[in-house]
Amino acid sequence: MKKIPKFKTEAEEREFWANSDSSDNIDWSKARRVLLPNIKPSLRTISLRLPEIMLEELKLIANKRDVPYQSLIKMFLSERLSKELNA
């Protein structure tokens, strides 16, 4: 096993792992699955232009489901991404 180097920055570490085979540094046969329930995904704000009628329809559906319309949009996107990735 090769020793994992010390990194000065997260960017340096990211670059290392992007260009290295982790099996050279880690014995994956000893790995175990863990749950990290309190980790929240990184979020990025985006600007999205939608036709007004579409936005109003989303707000109507969200109101019927008693969820914020932005949460509804994320739910719809998540469902579609899952469907596309598993196709």
Backbone atoms as SQL, in Angstrom:
CREATE TABLE atoms (id INTEGER PRIMARY KEY, chain TEXT, resi INTEGER, resn TEXT, atom TEXT, x REAL, y REAL, z REAL);
INSERT INTO atoms VALUES
  (1, 'A', 1, 'MET', 'N', 0.833, -1.188, 0.000),
  (2, 'A', 1, 'MET', 'CA', 0.000, 0.000, 0.000),
  (3, 'A', 1, 'MET', 'C', 0.874, 1.246, 0.000),
  (4, 'A', 2, 'LYS', 'N', 0.499, 2.166, -0.850),
  (5, 'A', 2, 'LYS', 'CA', 1.176, 3.463, -0.859),
  (6, 'A', 2, 'LYS', 'C', 0.616, 4.321, 0.268),
  (7, 'A', 3, 'LYS', 'N', 1.460, 5.169, 0.831),
  (8, 'A', 3, 'LYS', 'CA', 1.039, 6.060, 1.903),
  (9, 'A', 3, 'LYS', 'C', 0.281, 7.247, 1.299),
  (10, 'A', 4, 'ILE', 'N', -0.803, 7.641, 1.953),
  (11, 'A', 4, 'ILE', 'CA', -1.564, 8.802, 1.498),
  (12, 'A', 4, 'ILE', 'C', -0.803, 10.053, 1.921),
  (13, 'A', 5, 'PRO', 'N', -0.518, 10.941, 0.970),
  (14, 'A', 5, 'PRO', 'CA', 0.247, 12.146, 1.323),
  (15, 'A', 5, 'PRO', 'C', -0.559, 13.104, 2.186),
  (16, 'A', 6, 'LYS', 'N', 0.127, 14.016, 2.858),
  (17, 'A', 6, 'LYS', 'CA', -0.516, 15.101, 3.610),
  (18, 'A', 6, 'LYS', 'C', -0.839, 16.204, 2.605),
  (19, 'A', 7, 'PHE', 'N', -2.030, 16.771, 2.726),
  (20, 'A', 7, 'PHE', 'CA', -2.470, 17.799, 1.786),
  (21, 'A', 7, 'PHE', 'C', -2.540, 19.144, 2.484),
  (22, 'A', 8, 'LYS', 'N', -2.116, 20.187, 1.769),
  (23, 'A', 8, 'LYS', 'CA', -2.155, 21.538, 2.324),
  (24, 'A', 8, 'LYS', 'C', -3.542, 22.155, 2.187),
  (25, 'A', 9, 'THR', 'N', -4.258, 21.759, 1.132),
  (26, 'A', 9, 'THR', 'CA', -5.581, 22.333, 0.887),
  (27, 'A', 9, 'THR', 'C', -6.540, 21.235, 0.434),
  (28, 'A', 10, 'GLU', 'N', -7.828, 21.528, 0.542),
  (29, 'A', 10, 'GLU', 'CA', -8.842, 20.597, 0.058),
  (30, 'A', 10, 'GLU', 'C', -8.728, 20.440, -1.460),
  (31, 'A', 11, 'ALA', 'N', -8.422, 21.521, -2.151),
  (32, 'A', 11, 'ALA', 'CA', -8.273, 21.466, -3.608),
  (33, 'A', 11, 'ALA', 'C', -7.131, 20.524, -4.005),
  (34, 'A', 12, 'GLU', 'N', -6.047, 20.561, -3.253),
  (35, 'A', 12, 'GLU', 'CA', -4.906, 19.680, -3.510),
  (36, 'A', 12, 'GLU', 'C', -5.316, 18.214, -3.309),
  (37, 'A', 13, 'GLU', 'N', -6.069, 17.957, -2.248),
  (38, 'A', 13, 'GLU', 'CA', -6.529, 16.595, -1.991),
  (39, 'A', 13, 'GLU', 'C', -7.507, 16.129, -3.078),
  (40, 'A', 14, 'ARG', 'N', -8.410, 17.016, -3.471),
  (41, 'A', 14, 'ARG', 'CA', -9.368, 16.688, -4.524),
  (42, 'A', 14, 'ARG', 'C', -8.646, 16.318, -5.813),
  (43, 'A', 15, 'GLU', 'N', -7.628, 17.086, -6.153),
  (44, 'A', 15, 'GLU', 'CA', -6.830, 16.819, -7.348),
  (45, 'A', 15, 'GLU', 'C', -6.144, 15.460, -7.258),
  (46, 'A', 16, 'PHE', 'N', -5.594, 15.153, -6.092),
  (47, 'A', 16, 'PHE', 'CA', -4.916, 13.864, -5.890),
  (48, 'A', 16, 'PHE', 'C', -5.874, 12.702, -6.138),
  (49, 'A', 17, 'TRP', 'N', -7.057, 12.741, -5.488),
  (50, 'A', 17, 'TRP', 'CA', -7.992, 11.619, -5.610),
  (51, 'A', 17, 'TRP', 'C', -8.622, 11.542, -6.988),
  (52, 'A', 18, 'ALA', 'N', -8.727, 12.673, -7.669),
  (53, 'A', 18, 'ALA', 'CA', -9.279, 12.670, -9.028),
  (54, 'A', 18, 'ALA', 'C', -8.343, 11.956, -9.999),
  (55, 'A', 19, 'ASN', 'N', -7.054, 11.935, -9.664),
  (56, 'A', 19, 'ASN', 'CA', -6.071, 11.360, -10.587),
  (57, 'A', 19, 'ASN', 'C', -5.375, 10.126, -10.031),
  (58, 'A', 20, 'SER', 'N', -5.883, 9.564, -8.943),
  (59, 'A', 20, 'SER', 'CA', -5.244, 8.400, -8.326),
  (60, 'A', 20, 'SER', 'C', -6.246, 7.270, -8.188),
  (61, 'A', 21, 'ASP', 'N', -5.745, 6.063, -8.198),
  (62, 'A', 21, 'ASP', 'CA', -6.564, 4.883, -7.942),
  (63, 'A', 21, 'ASP', 'C', -6.529, 4.633, -6.443),
  (64, 'A', 22, 'SER', 'N', -7.664, 4.764, -5.776),
  (65, 'A', 22, 'SER', 'CA', -7.697, 4.646, -4.322),
  (66, 'A', 22, 'SER', 'C', -7.284, 3.259, -3.836),
  (67, 'A', 23, 'SER', 'N', -7.411, 2.249, -4.683),
  (68, 'A', 23, 'SER', 'CA', -7.023, 0.900, -4.255),
  (69, 'A', 23, 'SER', 'C', -5.505, 0.778, -4.060),
  (70, 'A', 24, 'ASP', 'N', -4.743, 1.749, -4.550),
  (71, 'A', 24, 'ASP', 'CA', -3.300, 1.774, -4.294),
  (72, 'A', 24, 'ASP', 'C', -3.008, 2.242, -2.867),
  (73, 'A', 25, 'ASN', 'N', -3.978, 2.962, -2.261),
  (74, 'A', 25, 'ASN', 'CA', -3.758, 3.573, -0.953),
  (75, 'A', 25, 'ASN', 'C', -4.640, 3.009, 0.164),
  (76, 'A', 26, 'ILE', 'N', -5.717, 2.343, -0.216),
  (77, 'A', 26, 'ILE', 'CA', -6.700, 1.887, 0.771),
  (78, 'A', 26, 'ILE', 'C', -7.027, 0.416, 0.521),
  (79, 'A', 27, 'ASP', 'N', -7.074, -0.355, 1.598),
  (80, 'A', 27, 'ASP', 'CA', -7.480, -1.757, 1.491),
  (81, 'A', 27, 'ASP', 'C', -8.998, -1.801, 1.630),
  (82, 'A', 28, 'TRP', 'N', -9.687, -1.803, 0.487),
  (83, 'A', 28, 'TRP', 'CA', -11.145, -1.736, 0.491),
  (84, 'A', 28, 'TRP', 'C', -11.799, -3.004, 1.044),
  (85, 'A', 29, 'SER', 'N', -11.056, -4.098, 1.157),
  (86, 'A', 29, 'SER', 'CA', -11.645, -5.321, 1.721),
  (87, 'A', 29, 'SER', 'C', -11.934, -5.147, 3.215),
  (88, 'A', 30, 'LYS', 'N', -11.315, -4.166, 3.849),
  (89, 'A', 30, 'LYS', 'CA', -11.540, -3.902, 5.271),
  (90, 'A', 30, 'LYS', 'C', -12.551, -2.773, 5.491),
  (91, 'A', 31, 'ALA', 'N', -13.088, -2.236, 4.421),
  (92, 'A', 31, 'ALA', 'CA', -14.036, -1.126, 4.530),
  (93, 'A', 31, 'ALA', 'C', -15.372, -1.624, 5.063),
  (94, 'A', 32, 'ARG', 'N', -16.088, -0.731, 5.737),
  (95, 'A', 32, 'ARG', 'CA', -17.428, -1.069, 6.193),
  (96, 'A', 32, 'ARG', 'C', -18.347, 0.113, 5.910),
  (97, 'A', 33, 'ARG', 'N', -19.592, -0.193, 5.679),
  (98, 'A', 33, 'ARG', 'CA', -20.579, 0.835, 5.355),
  (99, 'A', 33, 'ARG', 'C', -21.015, 1.552, 6.631),
  (100, 'A', 34, 'VAL', 'N', -21.130, 2.876, 6.557),
  (101, 'A', 34, 'VAL', 'CA', -21.601, 3.665, 7.693),
  (102, 'A', 34, 'VAL', 'C', -22.694, 4.619, 7.210),
  (103, 'A', 35, 'LEU', 'N', -23.554, 5.001, 8.126),
  (104, 'A', 35, 'LEU', 'CA', -24.584, 5.991, 7.828),
  (105, 'A', 35, 'LEU', 'C', -24.196, 7.309, 8.476),
  (106, 'A', 36, 'LEU', 'N', -24.376, 8.384, 7.752),
  (107, 'A', 36, 'LEU', 'CA', -24.074, 9.720, 8.257),
  (108, 'A', 36, 'LEU', 'C', -25.359, 10.548, 8.168),
  (109, 'A', 37, 'PRO', 'N', -26.293, 10.322, 9.086),
  (110, 'A', 37, 'PRO', 'CA', -27.619, 10.929, 8.960),
  (111, 'A', 37, 'PRO', 'C', -27.655, 12.442, 9.125),
  (112, 'A', 38, 'ASN', 'N', -26.660, 13.029, 9.759),
  (113, 'A', 38, 'ASN', 'CA', -26.707, 14.469, 10.018),
  (114, 'A', 38, 'ASN', 'C', -25.986, 15.309, 8.970),
  (115, 'A', 39, 'ILE', 'N', -25.451, 14.653, 7.950),
  (116, 'A', 39, 'ILE', 'CA', -24.744, 15.389, 6.901),
  (117, 'A', 39, 'ILE', 'C', -25.772, 15.966, 5.934),
  (118, 'A', 40, 'LYS', 'N', -25.701, 17.247, 5.733),
  (119, 'A', 40, 'LYS', 'CA', -26.606, 17.899, 4.799),
  (120, 'A', 40, 'LYS', 'C', -25.867, 18.117, 3.480),
  (121, 'A', 41, 'PRO', 'N', -26.562, 17.892, 2.357),
  (122, 'A', 41, 'PRO', 'CA', -25.891, 18.088, 1.066),
  (123, 'A', 41, 'PRO', 'C', -25.550, 19.564, 0.837),
  (124, 'A', 42, 'SER', 'N', -24.493, 19.798, 0.112),
  (125, 'A', 42, 'SER', 'CA', -24.133, 21.165, -0.258),
  (126, 'A', 42, 'SER', 'C', -25.207, 21.722, -1.176),
  (127, 'A', 43, 'LEU', 'N', -25.541, 22.957, -0.962),
  (128, 'A', 43, 'LEU', 'CA', -26.566, 23.603, -1.778),
  (129, 'A', 43, 'LEU', 'C', -25.951, 24.756, -2.547),
  (130, 'A', 44, 'ARG', 'N', -26.488, 24.985, -3.727),
  (131, 'A', 44, 'ARG', 'CA', -26.068, 26.117, -4.534),
  (132, 'A', 44, 'ARG', 'C', -27.314, 26.818, -5.043),
  (133, 'A', 45, 'THR', 'N', -27.348, 28.114, -4.884),
  (134, 'A', 45, 'THR', 'CA', -28.476, 28.901, -5.374),
  (135, 'A', 45, 'THR', 'C', -28.329, 29.093, -6.873),
  (136, 'A', 46, 'ILE', 'N', -29.428, 28.884, -7.587),
  (137, 'A', 46, 'ILE', 'CA', -29.425, 29.120, -9.036),
  (138, 'A', 46, 'ILE', 'C', -30.587, 30.037, -9.386),
  (139, 'A', 47, 'SER', 'N', -30.496, 30.624, -10.543),
  (140, 'A', 47, 'SER', 'CA', -31.588, 31.433, -11.065),
  (141, 'A', 47, 'SER', 'C', -32.237, 30.629, -12.174),
  (142, 'A', 48, 'LEU', 'N', -33.550, 30.495, -12.111),
  (143, 'A', 48, 'LEU', 'CA', -34.266, 29.675, -13.082),
  (144, 'A', 48, 'LEU', 'C', -35.443, 30.474, -13.616),
  (145, 'A', 49, 'ARG', 'N', -35.474, 30.685, -14.905),
  (146, 'A', 49, 'ARG', 'CA', -36.581, 31.423, -15.501),
  (147, 'A', 49, 'ARG', 'C', -37.642, 30.419, -15.952),
  (148, 'A', 50, 'LEU', 'N', -38.851, 30.628, -15.477),
  (149, 'A', 50, 'LEU', 'CA', -39.974, 29.764, -15.839),
  (150, 'A', 50, 'LEU', 'C', -41.103, 30.620, -16.387),
  (151, 'A', 51, 'PRO', 'N', -41.879, 30.072, -17.314),
  (152, 'A', 51, 'PRO', 'CA', -43.070, 30.807, -17.743),
  (153, 'A', 51, 'PRO', 'C', -43.983, 31.028, -16.529),
  (154, 'A', 52, 'GLU', 'N', -44.621, 32.188, -16.468),
  (155, 'A', 52, 'GLU', 'CA', -45.460, 32.519, -15.318),
  (156, 'A', 52, 'GLU', 'C', -46.538, 31.476, -15.074),
  (157, 'A', 53, 'ILE', 'N', -47.142, 30.975, -16.140),
  (158, 'A', 53, 'ILE', 'CA', -48.213, 29.982, -15.983),
  (159, 'A', 53, 'ILE', 'C', -47.673, 28.708, -15.328),
  (160, 'A', 54, 'MET', 'N', -46.450, 28.311, -15.695),
  (161, 'A', 54, 'MET', 'CA', -45.851, 27.116, -15.094),
  (162, 'A', 54, 'MET', 'C', -45.608, 27.329, -13.606),
  (163, 'A', 55, 'LEU', 'N', -45.107, 28.499, -13.262),
  (164, 'A', 55, 'LEU', 'CA', -44.852, 28.805, -11.862),
  (165, 'A', 55, 'LEU', 'C', -46.163, 28.810, -11.063),
  (166, 'A', 56, 'GLU', 'N', -47.207, 29.391, -11.634),
  (167, 'A', 56, 'GLU', 'CA', -48.507, 29.407, -10.950),
  (168, 'A', 56, 'GLU', 'C', -49.042, 27.989, -10.768),
  (169, 'A', 57, 'GLU', 'N', -48.875, 27.144, -11.781),
  (170, 'A', 57, 'GLU', 'CA', -49.329, 25.754, -11.667),
  (171, 'A', 57, 'GLU', 'C', -48.534, 25.002, -10.605),
  (172, 'A', 58, 'LEU', 'N', -47.231, 25.251, -10.548),
  (173, 'A', 58, 'LEU', 'CA', -46.402, 24.631, -9.503),
  (174, 'A', 58, 'LEU', 'C', -46.860, 25.071, -8.116),
  (175, 'A', 59, 'LYS', 'N', -47.179, 26.337, -7.982),
  (176, 'A', 59, 'LYS', 'CA', -47.641, 26.847, -6.692),
  (177, 'A', 59, 'LYS', 'C', -48.983, 26.230, -6.301),
  (178, 'A', 60, 'LEU', 'N', -49.861, 26.015, -7.275),
  (179, 'A', 60, 'LEU', 'CA', -51.141, 25.369, -6.988),
  (180, 'A', 60, 'LEU', 'C', -50.949, 23.939, -6.486),
  (181, 'A', 61, 'ILE', 'N', -50.112, 23.194, -7.190),
  (182, 'A', 61, 'ILE', 'CA', -49.837, 21.805, -6.795),
  (183, 'A', 61, 'ILE', 'C', -49.176, 21.776, -5.423),
  (184, 'A', 62, 'ALA', 'N', -48.224, 22.668, -5.205),
  (185, 'A', 62, 'ALA', 'CA', -47.528, 22.726, -3.922),
  (186, 'A', 62, 'ALA', 'C', -48.520, 23.030, -2.795),
  (187, 'A', 63, 'ASN', 'N', -49.437, 23.945, -3.047),
  (188, 'A', 63, 'ASN', 'CA', -50.434, 24.291, -2.043),
  (189, 'A', 63, 'ASN', 'C', -51.315, 23.078, -1.715),
  (190, 'A', 64, 'LYS', 'N', -51.711, 22.323, -2.734),
  (191, 'A', 64, 'LYS', 'CA', -52.519, 21.117, -2.506),
  (192, 'A', 64, 'LYS', 'C', -51.765, 20.087, -1.676),
  (193, 'A', 65, 'ARG', 'N', -50.461, 20.015, -1.883),
  (194, 'A', 65, 'ARG', 'CA', -49.631, 19.046, -1.146),
  (195, 'A', 65, 'ARG', 'C', -49.114, 19.614, 0.179),
  (196, 'A', 66, 'ASP', 'N', -49.397, 20.870, 0.418),
  (197, 'A', 66, 'ASP', 'CA', -48.970, 21.561, 1.635),
  (198, 'A', 66, 'ASP', 'C', -47.443, 21.559, 1.796),
  (199, 'A', 67, 'VAL', 'N', -46.762, 21.876, 0.697),
  (200, 'A', 67, 'VAL', 'CA', -45.304, 22.019, 0.714),
  (201, 'A', 67, 'VAL', 'C', -44.949, 23.325, 0.011),
  (202, 'A', 68, 'PRO', 'N', -43.809, 23.927, 0.348),
  (203, 'A', 68, 'PRO', 'CA', -43.374, 25.114, -0.397),
  (204, 'A', 68, 'PRO', 'C', -43.113, 24.752, -1.870),
  (205, 'A', 69, 'TYR', 'N', -43.419, 25.676, -2.762),
  (206, 'A', 69, 'TYR', 'CA', -43.280, 25.359, -4.178),
  (207, 'A', 69, 'TYR', 'C', -41.838, 25.056, -4.574),
  (208, 'A', 70, 'GLN', 'N', -40.861, 25.683, -3.917),
  (209, 'A', 70, 'GLN', 'CA', -39.467, 25.375, -4.246),
  (210, 'A', 70, 'GLN', 'C', -39.114, 23.955, -3.835),
  (211, 'A', 71, 'SER', 'N', -39.674, 23.491, -2.735),
  (212, 'A', 71, 'SER', 'CA', -39.459, 22.095, -2.317),
  (213, 'A', 71, 'SER', 'C', -40.104, 21.141, -3.315),
  (214, 'A', 72, 'LEU', 'N', -41.274, 21.517, -3.814),
  (215, 'A', 72, 'LEU', 'CA', -41.943, 20.691, -4.818),
  (216, 'A', 72, 'LEU', 'C', -41.083, 20.569, -6.083),
  (217, 'A', 73, 'ILE', 'N', -40.517, 21.679, -6.511),
  (218, 'A', 73, 'ILE', 'CA', -39.639, 21.658, -7.690),
  (219, 'A', 73, 'ILE', 'C', -38.469, 20.709, -7.450),
  (220, 'A', 74, 'LYS', 'N', -37.858, 20.775, -6.256),
  (221, 'A', 74, 'LYS', 'CA', -36.741, 19.876, -5.941),
  (222, 'A', 74, 'LYS', 'C', -37.192, 18.419, -5.931),
  (223, 'A', 75, 'MET', 'N', -38.400, 18.160, -5.405),
  (224, 'A', 75, 'MET', 'CA', -38.925, 16.790, -5.405),
  (225, 'A', 75, 'MET', 'C', -39.106, 16.287, -6.835),
  (226, 'A', 76, 'PHE', 'N', -39.709, 17.128, -7.682),
  (227, 'A', 76, 'PHE', 'CA', -39.917, 16.744, -9.082),
  (228, 'A', 76, 'PHE', 'C', -38.587, 16.478, -9.777),
  (229, 'A', 77, 'LEU', 'N', -37.613, 17.356, -9.574),
  (230, 'A', 77, 'LEU', 'CA', -36.301, 17.177, -10.191),
  (231, 'A', 77, 'LEU', 'C', -35.622, 15.900, -9.696),
  (232, 'A', 78, 'SER', 'N', -35.724, 15.654, -8.405),
  (233, 'A', 78, 'SER', 'CA', -35.112, 14.461, -7.819),
  (234, 'A', 78, 'SER', 'C', -35.720, 13.187, -8.412),
  (235, 'A', 79, 'GLU', 'N', -37.048, 13.160, -8.507),
  (236, 'A', 79, 'GLU', 'CA', -37.729, 11.994, -9.086),
  (237, 'A', 79, 'GLU', 'C', -37.296, 11.763, -10.530),
  (238, 'A', 80, 'ARG', 'N', -37.229, 12.840, -11.285),
  (239, 'A', 80, 'ARG', 'CA', -36.863, 12.701, -12.704),
  (240, 'A', 80, 'ARG', 'C', -35.400, 12.296, -12.870),
  (241, 'A', 81, 'LEU', 'N', -34.517, 12.864, -12.052),
  (242, 'A', 81, 'LEU', 'CA', -33.106, 12.487, -12.117),
  (243, 'A', 81, 'LEU', 'C', -32.934, 11.008, -11.805),
  (244, 'A', 82, 'SER', 'N', -33.622, 10.546, -10.778),
  (245, 'A', 82, 'SER', 'CA', -33.554, 9.138, -10.412),
  (246, 'A', 82, 'SER', 'C', -34.022, 8.252, -11.559),
  (247, 'A', 83, 'LYS', 'N', -35.139, 8.646, -12.173),
  (248, 'A', 83, 'LYS', 'CA', -35.679, 7.882, -13.306),
  (249, 'A', 83, 'LYS', 'C', -34.697, 7.856, -14.474),
  (250, 'A', 84, 'GLU', 'N', -34.124, 8.993, -14.807),
  (251, 'A', 84, 'GLU', 'CA', -33.183, 9.074, -15.930),
  (252, 'A', 84, 'GLU', 'C', -31.909, 8.284, -15.657),
  (253, 'A', 85, 'LEU', 'N', -31.394, 8.368, -14.437),
  (254, 'A', 85, 'LEU', 'CA', -30.152, 7.690, -14.111),
  (255, 'A', 85, 'LEU', 'C', -30.321, 6.177, -14.038),
  (256, 'A', 86, 'ASN', 'N', -31.530, 5.709, -13.737),
  (257, 'A', 86, 'ASN', 'CA', -31.794, 4.271, -13.650),
  (258, 'A', 86, 'ASN', 'C', -32.359, 3.697, -14.928),
  (259, 'A', 87, 'ALA', 'N', -32.461, 4.500, -15.976),
  (260, 'A', 87, 'ALA', 'CA', -33.027, 4.032, -17.261),
  (261, 'A', 87, 'ALA', 'C', -32.024, 3.196, -18.013);
